[in-house]
Amino acid sequence: MNAAYARALGATANVSKRSTEAYEAALAQRALLKEGLTANADEAALAHEIRQPLTAIRLEQAEVARLTERLREAETLEAIGRIAAGIAHDVNNVLGCIFGYGEMLYDDAPEDSLQKRYAHNVLAAATRGQALIKQILTYITGQRAKLEAIDIGRAVTETLELVRGLMPPNTSVCWHTPNLRLIVAANTTQLNQIVTNLCSNAIDALGAGGRLSVALARAEVQGTLSLSHGTLTPARYARLVIQDNGCGMDEPTLRRVFEAFFTTKEVGHGTGLGLSLVNSIVTSLSGAIDVKSSPGQGSRFTVYLPLAEISGSPNWG
């Protein structure tokens, strides 16, 4: 984070220096024109020479504004990181209590009962919360997440079991998975975050009778494929589609959907970091995302993650 902040700060300084130089060049040209030292010069050429640095100034100013926004986001993320590191210990203590009571409920519940299943889900959620805290601390310290060969179908199935608890009344979720194992290089926490955040946003968009559909399939890309957010190179991928029939998004919202801190939710109901995190994880795993949506027609998020090679060859089940 500090390195990114320093790079953005240095870039802003360079842009400001170039803008100053361009401005000074424009002033020099105007001075020459005023003093009549360029009387013999072609007026059109001279006007072009004056416009060039002025145009450069406007472009540089736009770049300064962009970099300033990046600096603001970097500072905000850095502050969030410090807060997260400070509360991680307390959160782990809370999770310890959940583990303790959850295990007692699980042990006392009759076999094959709903109480046993619910207690298992509580323990699974606590375990993922613990893994999420660990990943946040790993991110804050600048370490790379440890990747493993993960069966994405199994990870999605386990996450959807918890997502069902978020579904409002009169809504439904449909899950389609292939009859084969699709192995990706990731870690379970990352896959949980992708599915949970995409499903959570879809659920928020659902109305009465709404439907959330999740599908996993194998995809083979023959040539370079440009998506709305990223580009795929020729390879074999796991394709995860999360689709809803909710309110959908207009074009301005669609353009900013993965922007950090951007949210259309009311204050207190969203941080604007969920989808930004999804995009960051997918990009770090050499994947890409395609998003399609329109007002009143729902939204469709398609995530592509490259299949891992096991023992020198792709795993196809």
VEXDO-496838 format. One record per residue (C-alpha): residue in one letter; x, y, z. Coordinates in nm, 4 decimals, always signed. Layout:
N
LUMMAR	a	X	Y	Z .
...
# end
This chain:
317
LUMMAR	m	+0.0000	+0.0000	+0.0000 .
LUMMAR	n	+0.2796	+0.2410	+0.0937 .
LUMMAR	a	+0.4646	+0.1617	-0.2295 .
LUMMAR	a	+0.1529	+0.2280	-0.4391 .
LUMMAR	y	+0.0963	+0.5524	-0.2490 .
LUMMAR	a	+0.4558	+0.6632	-0.3153 .
LUMMAR	r	+0.4287	+0.5808	-0.6875 .
LUMMAR	a	+0.1057	+0.7781	-0.7243 .
LUMMAR	l	+0.2572	+1.0710	-0.5326 .
LUMMAR	g	+0.5672	+1.0685	-0.7540 .
LUMMAR	a	+0.3561	+1.0510	-1.0685 .
LUMMAR	t	+0.1504	+1.3486	-0.9522 .
LUMMAR	a	+0.4669	+1.5500	-0.8937 .
LUMMAR	n	+0.5958	+1.4652	-1.2425 .
LUMMAR	v	+0.2658	+1.5651	-1.4000 .
LUMMAR	s	+0.2691	+1.8979	-1.2135 .
LUMMAR	k	+0.6257	+1.9639	-1.3321 .
LUMMAR	r	+0.5327	+1.8911	-1.6937 .
LUMMAR	s	+0.2252	+2.1158	-1.6676 .
LUMMAR	t	+0.4414	+2.3989	-1.5359 .
LUMMAR	e	+0.6894	+2.3570	-1.8214 .
LUMMAR	a	+0.4092	+2.3544	-2.0781 .
LUMMAR	y	+0.2545	+2.6651	-1.9226 .
LUMMAR	e	+0.5878	+2.8489	-1.9275 .
LUMMAR	a	+0.6373	+2.7550	-2.2948 .
LUMMAR	a	+0.2954	+2.8983	-2.3793 .
LUMMAR	l	+0.3780	+3.2209	-2.1978 .
LUMMAR	a	+0.7076	+3.2484	-2.3881 .
LUMMAR	q	+0.5281	+3.2067	-2.7215 .
LUMMAR	r	+0.2775	+3.4736	-2.6272 .
LUMMAR	a	+0.5562	+3.7087	-2.5229 .
LUMMAR	l	+0.7299	+3.6634	-2.8573 .
LUMMAR	l	+0.4047	+3.7364	-3.0395 .
LUMMAR	k	+0.3419	+4.0481	-2.8314 .
LUMMAR	e	+0.6920	+4.1873	-2.8903 .
LUMMAR	g	+0.6638	+4.1319	-3.2639 .
LUMMAR	l	+0.9694	+3.9049	-3.2736 .
LUMMAR	t	+0.7729	+3.6480	-3.4736 .
LUMMAR	a	+0.6204	+3.8889	-3.7222 .
LUMMAR	n	+0.7647	+3.7017	-4.0161 .
LUMMAR	a	+0.6431	+3.3661	-3.8970 .
LUMMAR	d	+0.3403	+3.1961	-4.0428 .
LUMMAR	e	+0.0426	+3.2980	-3.8265 .
LUMMAR	a	-0.1286	+2.9597	-3.8502 .
LUMMAR	a	+0.1914	+2.7777	-3.7484 .
LUMMAR	l	+0.2435	+3.0189	-3.4622 .
LUMMAR	a	-0.1139	+2.9721	-3.3400 .
LUMMAR	h	-0.0594	+2.5962	-3.3517 .
LUMMAR	e	+0.2602	+2.6310	-3.1486 .
LUMMAR	i	+0.0713	+2.8290	-2.8860 .
LUMMAR	r	-0.2243	+2.5904	-2.8729 .
LUMMAR	q	-0.0024	+2.2842	-2.8298 .
LUMMAR	p	+0.1273	+2.3669	-2.4807 .
LUMMAR	l	-0.2155	+2.4920	-2.3741 .
LUMMAR	t	-0.3721	+2.1632	-2.4834 .
LUMMAR	a	-0.0964	+1.9786	-2.2997 .
LUMMAR	i	-0.1779	+2.1774	-1.9851 .
LUMMAR	r	-0.5431	+2.0710	-2.0002 .
LUMMAR	l	-0.4474	+1.7056	-2.0478 .
LUMMAR	e	-0.1954	+1.7218	-1.7660 .
LUMMAR	q	-0.4513	+1.8819	-1.5358 .
LUMMAR	a	-0.6925	+1.5955	-1.6063 .
LUMMAR	e	-0.4126	+1.3511	-1.5242 .
LUMMAR	v	-0.3416	+1.5367	-1.1981 .
LUMMAR	a	-0.7109	+1.5070	-1.1041 .
LUMMAR	r	-0.7050	+1.1334	-1.1778 .
LUMMAR	l	-0.3902	+1.0751	-0.9758 .
LUMMAR	t	-0.5226	+1.2857	-0.6905 .
LUMMAR	e	-0.8280	+1.0607	-0.6754 .
LUMMAR	r	-0.5987	+0.7574	-0.6688 .
LUMMAR	l	-0.4063	+0.9140	-0.3817 .
LUMMAR	r	-0.7300	+0.9709	-0.1922 .
LUMMAR	e	-0.8313	+0.6076	-0.2395 .
LUMMAR	a	-0.4839	+0.4893	-0.1333 .
LUMMAR	e	-0.5022	+0.6969	+0.1838 .
LUMMAR	t	-0.8491	+0.5634	+0.2622 .
LUMMAR	l	-0.7415	+0.2026	+0.2061 .
LUMMAR	e	-0.4350	+0.2578	+0.4231 .
LUMMAR	a	-0.6539	+0.3936	+0.7043 .
LUMMAR	i	-0.8918	+0.0982	+0.6696 .
LUMMAR	g	-0.5913	-0.1340	+0.6871 .
LUMMAR	r	-0.4736	+0.0173	+1.0134 .
LUMMAR	i	-0.8225	-0.0099	+1.1633 .
LUMMAR	a	-0.8598	-0.3709	+1.0436 .
LUMMAR	a	-0.5254	-0.4671	+1.1965 .
LUMMAR	g	-0.6281	-0.3058	+1.5239 .
LUMMAR	i	-0.9590	-0.4919	+1.5565 .
LUMMAR	a	-0.8452	-0.8294	+1.4173 .
LUMMAR	h	-0.7494	-0.9547	+1.7628 .
LUMMAR	d	-1.0869	-0.8591	+1.9120 .
LUMMAR	v	-1.2731	-1.0183	+1.6218 .
LUMMAR	n	-1.0828	-1.3434	+1.6745 .
LUMMAR	n	-1.1901	-1.3376	+2.0404 .
LUMMAR	v	-1.5545	-1.3027	+1.9333 .
LUMMAR	l	-1.5120	-1.5876	+1.6850 .
LUMMAR	g	-1.3664	-1.7978	+1.9663 .
LUMMAR	c	-1.6911	-1.7583	+2.1603 .
LUMMAR	i	-1.8934	-1.8536	+1.8510 .
LUMMAR	f	-1.6786	-2.1635	+1.8064 .
LUMMAR	g	-1.7295	-2.2636	+2.1694 .
LUMMAR	y	-2.1071	-2.2350	+2.1780 .
LUMMAR	g	-2.1426	-2.3634	+1.8218 .
LUMMAR	e	-1.9529	-2.6813	+1.9066 .
LUMMAR	m	-2.1731	-2.7388	+2.2123 .
LUMMAR	l	-2.4873	-2.6975	+2.0006 .
LUMMAR	y	-2.3453	-2.9312	+1.7373 .
LUMMAR	d	-2.2567	-3.1996	+1.9912 .
LUMMAR	d	-2.5989	-3.1841	+2.1614 .
LUMMAR	a	-2.8056	-3.1835	+1.8405 .
LUMMAR	p	-2.9571	-3.5151	+1.7235 .
LUMMAR	e	-2.7923	-3.6756	+1.4226 .
LUMMAR	d	-2.9406	-3.5855	+1.0810 .
LUMMAR	s	-3.1514	-3.3073	+1.2378 .
LUMMAR	l	-3.1949	-2.9507	+1.1174 .
LUMMAR	q	-3.0352	-2.8325	+1.4431 .
LUMMAR	k	-2.7226	-3.0335	+1.3565 .
LUMMAR	r	-2.7120	-2.8818	+1.0098 .
LUMMAR	y	-2.7620	-2.5274	+1.1389 .
LUMMAR	a	-2.4908	-2.5703	+1.4036 .
LUMMAR	h	-2.2566	-2.7000	+1.1340 .
LUMMAR	n	-2.3271	-2.3909	+0.9235 .
LUMMAR	v	-2.2536	-2.1649	+1.2212 .
LUMMAR	l	-1.9161	-2.3337	+1.2713 .
LUMMAR	a	-1.8422	-2.3166	+0.8983 .
LUMMAR	a	-1.9219	-1.9427	+0.8929 .
LUMMAR	a	-1.6987	-1.8844	+1.1954 .
LUMMAR	t	-1.4167	-2.0774	+1.0284 .
LUMMAR	r	-1.4457	-1.8621	+0.7175 .
LUMMAR	g	-1.4544	-1.5490	+0.9283 .
LUMMAR	q	-1.1306	-1.6578	+1.0907 .
LUMMAR	a	-0.9743	-1.7247	+0.7496 .
LUMMAR	l	-1.0968	-1.3854	+0.6262 .
LUMMAR	i	-0.9261	-1.2072	+0.9173 .
LUMMAR	k	-0.6057	-1.3923	+0.8353 .
LUMMAR	q	-0.6286	-1.2892	+0.4707 .
LUMMAR	i	-0.6874	-0.9244	+0.5636 .
LUMMAR	l	-0.3774	-0.9266	+0.7822 .
LUMMAR	t	-0.1839	-1.0931	+0.5005 .
LUMMAR	y	-0.2957	-0.8171	+0.2621 .
LUMMAR	i	-0.2070	-0.5408	+0.5093 .
LUMMAR	t	+0.1459	-0.6743	+0.5570 .
LUMMAR	g	+0.1948	-0.6972	+0.1796 .
LUMMAR	q	+0.2317	-1.0755	+0.1724 .
LUMMAR	r	+0.1001	-1.2882	-0.1124 .
LUMMAR	a	-0.1865	-1.5240	-0.0387 .
LUMMAR	k	-0.0899	-1.8915	-0.0442 .
LUMMAR	l	-0.2482	-2.0670	-0.3419 .
LUMMAR	e	-0.3624	-2.4275	-0.3443 .
LUMMAR	a	-0.5325	-2.6633	-0.5877 .
LUMMAR	i	-0.9004	-2.6058	-0.5040 .
LUMMAR	d	-1.2102	-2.7812	-0.6349 .
LUMMAR	i	-1.4114	-2.4704	-0.7220 .
LUMMAR	g	-1.7381	-2.6661	-0.7440 .
LUMMAR	r	-1.7055	-2.7854	-0.3866 .
LUMMAR	a	-1.6060	-2.4372	-0.2647 .
LUMMAR	v	-1.9072	-2.2768	-0.4360 .
LUMMAR	t	-2.1454	-2.5425	-0.3002 .
LUMMAR	e	-2.0254	-2.4881	+0.0570 .
LUMMAR	t	-2.0514	-2.1095	+0.0243 .
LUMMAR	l	-2.4028	-2.1253	-0.1209 .
LUMMAR	e	-2.5143	-2.3233	+0.1834 .
LUMMAR	l	-2.4398	-2.0108	+0.3882 .
LUMMAR	v	-2.5745	-1.7727	+0.1231 .
LUMMAR	r	-2.9157	-1.9383	+0.1502 .
LUMMAR	g	-2.9396	-1.7889	+0.4984 .
LUMMAR	l	-2.9230	-1.4408	+0.3411 .
LUMMAR	m	-3.2128	-1.5011	+0.1035 .
LUMMAR	p	-3.5232	-1.2928	+0.1882 .
LUMMAR	p	-3.8692	-1.4539	+0.1940 .
LUMMAR	n	-4.0320	-1.5366	-0.1412 .
LUMMAR	t	-3.6990	-1.5616	-0.3247 .
LUMMAR	s	-3.5102	-1.8664	-0.4469 .
LUMMAR	v	-3.1622	-1.9776	-0.5468 .
LUMMAR	c	-3.0795	-2.2298	-0.8193 .
LUMMAR	w	-2.7369	-2.3985	-0.8410 .
LUMMAR	h	-2.6090	-2.5848	-1.1499 .
LUMMAR	t	-2.2761	-2.7686	-1.1352 .
LUMMAR	p	-2.1070	-3.0022	-1.3851 .
LUMMAR	n	-2.0449	-3.3670	-1.3064 .
LUMMAR	l	-1.6687	-3.3188	-1.2999 .
LUMMAR	r	-1.4078	-3.1572	-1.0812 .
LUMMAR	l	-1.2761	-2.8181	-1.1903 .
LUMMAR	i	-0.9486	-2.7367	-1.0148 .
LUMMAR	v	-0.8199	-2.3798	-0.9883 .
LUMMAR	a	-0.5118	-2.2318	-0.8205 .
LUMMAR	a	-0.6574	-2.0188	-0.5406 .
LUMMAR	n	-0.7433	-2.0478	-0.1745 .
LUMMAR	t	-1.0809	-2.1289	-0.0278 .
LUMMAR	t	-1.1211	-1.7887	+0.1376 .
LUMMAR	q	-1.0751	-1.6082	-0.1950 .
LUMMAR	l	-1.3385	-1.8245	-0.3659 .
LUMMAR	n	-1.5751	-1.7746	-0.0717 .
LUMMAR	q	-1.5361	-1.3981	-0.1018 .
LUMMAR	i	-1.6031	-1.4018	-0.4766 .
LUMMAR	v	-1.9237	-1.6038	-0.4396 .
LUMMAR	t	-2.0464	-1.4333	-0.1216 .
LUMMAR	n	-1.9999	-1.0778	-0.2500 .
LUMMAR	l	-2.1514	-1.1430	-0.5930 .
LUMMAR	c	-2.4474	-1.3301	-0.4417 .
LUMMAR	s	-2.4971	-1.0684	-0.1702 .
LUMMAR	n	-2.5225	-0.7906	-0.4285 .
LUMMAR	a	-2.7595	-1.0002	-0.6390 .
LUMMAR	i	-2.9795	-1.0696	-0.3351 .
LUMMAR	d	-2.9971	-0.6971	-0.2558 .
LUMMAR	a	-3.1315	-0.6373	-0.6074 .
LUMMAR	l	-3.4068	-0.9009	-0.5822 .
LUMMAR	g	-3.7710	-0.8202	-0.5268 .
LUMMAR	a	-4.0577	-1.0466	-0.4255 .
LUMMAR	g	-4.0410	-1.3670	-0.6285 .
LUMMAR	g	-3.6809	-1.2925	-0.7197 .
LUMMAR	r	-3.4508	-1.5669	-0.8390 .
LUMMAR	l	-3.0748	-1.6071	-0.8000 .
LUMMAR	s	-2.9074	-1.8482	-1.0397 .
LUMMAR	v	-2.5529	-1.9808	-0.9977 .
LUMMAR	a	-2.3912	-2.2028	-1.2589 .
LUMMAR	l	-2.0441	-2.3498	-1.3010 .
LUMMAR	a	-1.9040	-2.4915	-1.6237 .
LUMMAR	r	-1.5816	-2.5589	-1.8094 .
LUMMAR	a	-1.4859	-2.3164	-2.0850 .
LUMMAR	e	-1.2110	-2.3308	-2.3440 .
LUMMAR	v	-1.0929	-2.0032	-2.4976 .
LUMMAR	q	-0.9296	-2.0511	-2.8380 .
LUMMAR	g	-0.8103	-1.6945	-2.8996 .
LUMMAR	t	-0.7738	-1.3680	-2.7115 .
LUMMAR	l	-1.1123	-1.2751	-2.5624 .
LUMMAR	s	-1.1828	-0.9219	-2.4378 .
LUMMAR	l	-1.4440	-0.8991	-2.1632 .
LUMMAR	s	-1.5979	-0.5980	-1.9920 .
LUMMAR	h	-1.3360	-0.6245	-1.7156 .
LUMMAR	g	-1.0244	-0.8041	-1.8323 .
LUMMAR	t	-0.8911	-1.0046	-2.1231 .
LUMMAR	l	-0.8550	-1.3824	-2.1497 .
LUMMAR	t	-0.5680	-1.5561	-2.3253 .
LUMMAR	p	-0.6111	-1.8963	-2.4931 .
LUMMAR	a	-0.6521	-2.1516	-2.2137 .
LUMMAR	r	-0.9042	-2.3655	-2.0280 .
LUMMAR	y	-1.1117	-2.1947	-1.7616 .
LUMMAR	a	-1.3705	-2.2554	-1.4924 .
LUMMAR	r	-1.6653	-2.0289	-1.5779 .
LUMMAR	l	-1.8818	-1.9187	-1.2860 .
LUMMAR	v	-2.2056	-1.7366	-1.3711 .
LUMMAR	i	-2.4080	-1.5553	-1.1043 .
LUMMAR	q	-2.7309	-1.4084	-1.2393 .
LUMMAR	d	-3.0378	-1.2443	-1.0900 .
LUMMAR	n	-3.3690	-1.1133	-1.2218 .
LUMMAR	g	-3.3613	-0.8048	-1.0007 .
LUMMAR	c	-3.3635	-0.4322	-1.0721 .
LUMMAR	g	-3.0485	-0.4300	-1.2898 .
LUMMAR	m	-2.8062	-0.1414	-1.3469 .
LUMMAR	d	-2.7943	+0.1534	-1.5832 .
LUMMAR	e	-2.4879	+0.2320	-1.7966 .
LUMMAR	p	-2.3257	+0.4877	-1.5592 .
LUMMAR	t	-2.3521	+0.2412	-1.2688 .
LUMMAR	l	-2.2234	-0.0428	-1.4840 .
LUMMAR	r	-1.9104	+0.1551	-1.5720 .
LUMMAR	r	-1.8279	+0.2068	-1.2030 .
LUMMAR	v	-1.9437	-0.1272	-1.0654 .
LUMMAR	f	-1.5938	-0.2405	-0.9558 .
LUMMAR	e	-1.4732	+0.1023	-0.8429 .
LUMMAR	a	-1.3556	+0.1074	-0.4806 .
LUMMAR	f	-1.5985	+0.2849	-0.2435 .
LUMMAR	f	-1.8649	+0.3229	-0.5127 .
LUMMAR	t	-2.2073	+0.2089	-0.3963 .
LUMMAR	t	-2.5697	+0.2795	-0.4838 .
LUMMAR	k	-2.6900	+0.1594	-0.1435 .
LUMMAR	e	-2.8042	+0.3838	+0.1372 .
LUMMAR	v	-2.5557	+0.5050	+0.3958 .
LUMMAR	g	-2.4879	+0.2267	+0.6437 .
LUMMAR	h	-2.5943	-0.0494	+0.4021 .
LUMMAR	g	-2.2836	-0.0786	+0.1871 .
LUMMAR	t	-1.9143	+0.0151	+0.1824 .
LUMMAR	g	-1.8560	-0.0063	-0.1920 .
LUMMAR	l	-1.5690	-0.2516	-0.1349 .
LUMMAR	g	-1.7340	-0.5889	-0.2007 .
LUMMAR	l	-1.7259	-0.5893	-0.5809 .
LUMMAR	s	-1.3932	-0.4059	-0.5844 .
LUMMAR	l	-1.2518	-0.6922	-0.3756 .
LUMMAR	v	-1.4002	-0.9479	-0.6162 .
LUMMAR	n	-1.2332	-0.7787	-0.9129 .
LUMMAR	s	-0.9016	-0.7597	-0.7257 .
LUMMAR	i	-0.9091	-1.1296	-0.6362 .
LUMMAR	v	-1.0050	-1.2430	-0.9860 .
LUMMAR	t	-0.7324	-1.0273	-1.1408 .
LUMMAR	s	-0.4715	-1.1638	-0.8977 .
LUMMAR	l	-0.5696	-1.5173	-1.0036 .
LUMMAR	s	-0.5156	-1.4296	-1.3739 .
LUMMAR	g	-0.8878	-1.4357	-1.4411 .
LUMMAR	a	-1.1381	-1.1872	-1.5820 .
LUMMAR	i	-1.5009	-1.0834	-1.5352 .
LUMMAR	d	-1.7772	-1.0051	-1.7816 .
LUMMAR	v	-2.0775	-0.8041	-1.6611 .
LUMMAR	k	-2.4077	-0.7542	-1.8416 .
LUMMAR	s	-2.7032	-0.5649	-1.6994 .
LUMMAR	s	-2.9822	-0.3243	-1.7850 .
LUMMAR	p	-3.2543	-0.1568	-1.5784 .
LUMMAR	g	-3.5389	-0.3943	-1.4964 .
LUMMAR	q	-3.3642	-0.6892	-1.6629 .
LUMMAR	g	-3.1384	-0.8109	-1.3833 .
LUMMAR	s	-2.7615	-0.8588	-1.3872 .
LUMMAR	r	-2.5250	-1.1316	-1.4994 .
LUMMAR	f	-2.1680	-1.1633	-1.3664 .
LUMMAR	t	-1.9466	-1.4189	-1.5407 .
LUMMAR	v	-1.6166	-1.4996	-1.3710 .
LUMMAR	y	-1.3410	-1.6854	-1.5557 .
LUMMAR	l	-1.0597	-1.8491	-1.3568 .
LUMMAR	p	-0.7851	-2.0513	-1.5297 .
LUMMAR	l	-0.7893	-2.4214	-1.4564 .
LUMMAR	a	-0.4842	-2.5441	-1.2696 .
LUMMAR	e	-0.2468	-2.8010	-1.4072 .
LUMMAR	i	-0.2035	-3.1006	-1.1810 .
LUMMAR	s	+0.1049	-3.3189	-1.2351 .
LUMMAR	g	+0.1865	-3.1369	-1.5586 .
LUMMAR	s	-0.1567	-3.1648	-1.7229 .
LUMMAR	p	-0.4957	-3.0027	-1.6773 .
LUMMAR	n	-0.7375	-3.1761	-1.4421 .
LUMMAR	w	-1.0570	-3.2636	-1.6217 .
LUMMAR	g	-1.2130	-3.4842	-1.3565 .
# end
